[in-house]
Amino acid sequence: MTLLSFAIKSSKKIEKQIKHLDGKMKRRLFELFLELKINPVPAGSYDVAKVSGFPNRYRIRIGPIRVIYDVEWKEKLIELFRIERKKDRTYKF
């Protein structure tokens, strides 16, 4: 059985944001990324919401952290847009 696998693309900024998180949160994000590769919108496993105004942008809540990402369905690509603690500006693009 072959699983459809999505690639995950991140920027240096995202990697820096992850670097500053504690070990427990890094593990939770790693588990999330493994899940996203198989299921880009894991609504049954995580608190996922579509971001209004963007056709392929989603938000996942993991405790105080928000992971905002785009899914390119045809290219099978997930592009991480932002990973940060929820603030007033979290959803300002």
Backbone bond lengths (Angstrom), bond angles and torsions (degrees), N, CA, C in turn:
res aa  C-N    CA-C-N  psi(-1)  N-CA   C-N-CA  omega(-1)  CA-C   N-CA-C  phi
1 M - - - 1.455 - - 1.521 109.37 -
2 T 1.315 116.78 129.25 1.453 122.16 -179.98 1.520 109.22 -103.19
3 L 1.311 115.82 128.48 1.458 120.08 176.79 1.514 109.62 -90.53
4 L 1.311 116.22 137.97 1.452 119.77 174.80 1.517 107.17 -74.05
5 S 1.305 116.49 120.78 1.458 120.22 -174.46 1.523 110.35 -114.00
6 F 1.302 115.48 131.43 1.452 122.06 175.87 1.523 108.65 -95.38
7 A 1.315 116.45 144.22 1.463 121.41 173.86 1.530 107.47 -86.14
8 I 1.323 116.10 149.81 1.463 120.96 177.32 1.516 108.29 -115.13
9 K 1.331 115.19 126.11 1.462 121.83 -179.36 1.525 108.37 -112.32
10 S 1.325 115.65 133.04 1.467 119.39 177.13 1.524 109.02 -134.13
11 S 1.305 114.70 166.73 1.462 120.46 179.07 1.528 109.09 -106.96
12 K 1.312 116.32 172.01 1.472 121.07 175.54 1.525 110.13 -60.97
13 K 1.326 116.52 -35.49 1.462 121.00 179.70 1.533 110.42 -62.67
14 I 1.321 117.21 -43.55 1.464 121.64 178.30 1.524 110.17 -63.19
15 E 1.329 116.38 -45.27 1.463 120.51 179.74 1.534 110.90 -60.56
16 K 1.327 116.31 -37.67 1.469 120.73 177.99 1.531 110.38 -67.26
17 Q 1.330 117.03 -40.69 1.464 120.65 178.57 1.529 110.50 -62.22
18 I 1.333 117.20 -41.35 1.461 121.16 179.36 1.523 110.51 -66.97
19 K 1.322 116.59 -39.59 1.463 121.70 -178.19 1.533 111.84 -57.51
20 H 1.330 117.60 -32.32 1.458 121.89 -176.30 1.532 113.63 -85.71
21 L 1.333 117.58 -1.28 1.464 120.71 178.61 1.524 110.26 -85.05
22 D 1.333 116.68 160.20 1.470 119.64 178.05 1.532 110.66 -75.49
23 G 1.320 116.25 167.70 1.458 122.33 -175.07 1.519 114.04 -59.42
24 K 1.335 116.62 -40.52 1.469 120.65 -179.68 1.525 110.56 -62.78
25 M 1.326 117.11 -43.61 1.463 120.69 -179.52 1.532 110.66 -68.91
26 K 1.321 117.13 -36.65 1.473 120.23 176.83 1.530 110.18 -60.90
27 R 1.338 117.08 -42.20 1.474 120.97 178.00 1.515 110.84 -62.57
28 R 1.321 116.34 -43.18 1.473 120.15 179.76 1.526 111.06 -63.93
29 L 1.328 116.60 -38.63 1.465 119.98 177.51 1.529 110.73 -67.75
30 F 1.330 117.42 -40.22 1.457 120.95 178.12 1.532 110.12 -59.75
31 E 1.333 116.80 -44.56 1.464 121.13 177.17 1.531 110.82 -61.79
32 L 1.331 116.58 -40.61 1.453 120.74 177.64 1.530 110.44 -62.03
33 F 1.327 117.47 -45.42 1.463 120.57 -178.75 1.526 111.32 -62.40
34 L 1.340 117.51 -38.03 1.466 120.00 176.22 1.529 110.33 -62.59
35 E 1.323 116.46 -41.52 1.471 121.04 178.48 1.532 111.07 -65.92
36 L 1.341 116.93 -42.22 1.465 120.45 -178.81 1.527 111.89 -62.37
37 K 1.322 117.67 -32.25 1.464 120.42 179.26 1.526 111.16 -62.29
38 I 1.322 116.68 -31.41 1.459 121.43 -179.65 1.525 111.21 -93.48
39 N 1.328 115.91 -43.20 1.465 122.05 -176.63 1.528 108.47 -132.39
40 P 1.342 118.47 100.49 1.466 120.89 -174.86 1.534 115.53 -66.18
41 V 1.322 117.48 -16.23 1.468 120.64 177.38 1.533 107.36 -131.10
42 P 1.343 117.56 77.98 1.470 121.06 -174.01 1.516 113.47 -80.77
43 A 1.322 116.41 67.09 1.464 121.51 -174.66 1.529 112.64 -62.83
44 G 1.317 118.95 -29.44 1.456 120.62 -179.03 1.525 113.15 -75.90
45 S 1.327 116.46 -24.02 1.464 121.02 -174.58 1.529 113.63 -102.01
46 Y 1.326 116.89 -27.59 1.472 121.64 -173.87 1.520 110.00 -134.43
47 D 1.327 115.19 163.94 1.466 122.13 174.45 1.521 107.42 -80.63
48 V 1.330 116.39 95.35 1.461 122.72 -176.27 1.516 109.12 -110.40
49 A 1.334 116.51 140.24 1.460 121.37 174.94 1.523 108.58 -141.54
50 K 1.305 115.41 145.45 1.458 120.84 174.90 1.523 107.58 -78.75
51 V 1.329 116.76 138.57 1.463 121.24 178.63 1.520 107.30 -86.38
52 S 1.325 117.29 122.52 1.458 120.86 -176.80 1.526 110.70 -67.56
53 G 1.311 115.21 144.95 1.457 121.31 178.40 1.515 113.79 90.64
54 F 1.331 117.36 -4.70 1.459 122.02 179.49 1.529 108.20 -131.13
55 P 1.316 118.16 125.41 1.463 119.81 -172.99 1.527 115.20 -66.41
56 N 1.322 118.53 -30.96 1.466 120.67 -175.05 1.526 113.26 -128.11
57 R 1.316 117.70 25.50 1.470 121.00 -177.79 1.529 109.49 -104.68
58 Y 1.339 115.01 135.31 1.450 121.77 -178.29 1.520 110.04 -130.12
59 R 1.338 114.96 160.82 1.454 122.37 177.40 1.521 107.88 -128.57
60 I 1.324 115.48 134.21 1.464 120.59 173.39 1.522 107.55 -119.99
61 R 1.328 115.09 132.86 1.460 121.33 178.73 1.522 108.44 -101.28
62 I 1.332 114.90 125.37 1.469 121.40 173.32 1.523 105.59 -127.29
63 G 1.316 116.30 95.37 1.464 120.43 -175.40 1.519 109.51 60.77
64 P 1.335 117.61 -128.95 1.465 119.73 -179.49 1.538 113.51 -82.60
65 I 1.328 116.55 -3.55 1.468 121.09 -176.33 1.519 110.51 -94.31
66 R 1.329 115.36 140.88 1.461 122.07 174.36 1.528 107.83 -116.42
67 V 1.321 116.07 129.48 1.457 122.48 175.00 1.519 106.05 -109.46
68 I 1.323 116.24 117.04 1.453 121.29 -179.08 1.524 106.91 -112.88
69 Y 1.328 115.49 129.41 1.459 119.38 -174.23 1.524 111.27 -149.34
70 D 1.324 115.06 159.06 1.458 123.11 175.60 1.515 108.82 -107.95
71 V 1.330 116.23 145.27 1.462 121.30 175.71 1.523 107.95 -114.31
72 E 1.322 115.98 122.33 1.462 122.04 173.24 1.524 105.97 -100.92
73 W 1.336 116.00 98.05 1.458 121.81 -171.00 1.526 112.09 -64.62
74 K 1.314 117.68 -44.62 1.470 120.14 -176.95 1.519 111.79 -66.66
75 E 1.323 117.18 -39.13 1.459 122.02 -178.93 1.530 112.91 -84.98
76 K 1.335 116.40 -6.89 1.471 122.29 -176.00 1.531 110.35 53.81
77 L 1.327 114.55 53.30 1.456 122.22 -176.24 1.528 110.09 -129.73
78 I 1.322 115.41 135.13 1.459 122.08 172.47 1.519 106.27 -113.06
79 E 1.329 115.59 121.06 1.462 120.35 179.62 1.523 109.04 -108.01
80 L 1.328 116.00 114.38 1.466 120.74 178.95 1.516 108.49 -70.03
81 F 1.318 115.95 128.07 1.456 121.09 -176.39 1.523 111.16 -101.55
82 R 1.337 115.91 -42.27 1.462 119.55 -177.34 1.523 109.81 -159.74
83 I 1.327 116.33 140.38 1.464 122.63 172.29 1.521 105.74 -133.58
84 E 1.330 115.94 114.13 1.469 118.43 -179.12 1.513 110.81 -162.41
85 R 1.321 114.51 166.09 1.466 120.36 173.74 1.522 107.90 -68.42
86 K 1.316 116.36 145.31 1.460 119.66 -178.36 1.521 110.50 -65.67
87 K 1.317 114.49 127.88 1.464 123.22 175.70 1.524 106.81 -137.64
88 D 1.305 116.54 176.77 1.461 119.93 177.36 1.523 111.37 -61.01
89 R 1.338 117.68 -31.77 1.454 120.18 -175.74 1.526 114.30 -91.62
90 T 1.323 117.86 0.71 1.467 121.65 -176.54 1.520 111.83 -54.65
91 Y 1.319 117.76 -40.89 1.460 120.77 -175.69 1.526 113.01 -100.36
92 K 1.309 117.48 15.74 1.477 121.56 176.55 1.525 106.98 -92.12
93 F 1.314 116.72 114.51 1.450 120.22 -178.52 1.490 108.67 -106.35
